[in-house]
Every structure is written in structure tokens, then in C-alpha cells.
Amino acid sequence: MSEDKVEVLDLRGLKCPMPVLKANKAMKSFPSAAKLWLETTDPLAVIDIPAFCNENDHLLLETQELDGYHRFLVQKG
């Protein structure tokens, strides 16, 4: 994975707690400091993803509200 290409984990259509569970599983396979976009339609993700990052020492670098879903840029801690 090149530095300018950030992988996207499409979690759209999943309901709580599945986006966080799948994000956690995916992040375990990444090296430290790797970045990953998480995309979700779950309205609770705006609470759950920041909490997930805080609890797991990941950095939430950016949040975007797009047409019908949210994107979160997470850097593995």
C-alpha cells in the first residue's frame, strides 16, 4: 500500500455494533501508523467510531458527512 493510497473499508448497511467490530478486525491486520477510511451509514457511528479510536489508541484524523453516509479516516495507533 503506497502512502498516498488509503484503503477503504465499506461498512455501509451494517448496524451497530457491526461497523466497530469489523473495523477492529481490519485494523489488527494493519501495521502501526497505517491509515484506513471507514464508510458507514449507521447513524450511531458518529459516536461509536470516535469511541472505538479512543479506546484502542487510534487517531481519528478526519470525519466527512457525505450523501447518505459518513467517512472516518483512522490511523492505527
Secondary structure, 3 states (H helix, E strand, C coil): CCCCCCEEEECCCCCCCHHHHHHHHHHHCCCCCCEEEEEECCCCHHHHHHHHHHHCCCEEEEEEEECCEEEEEEECC
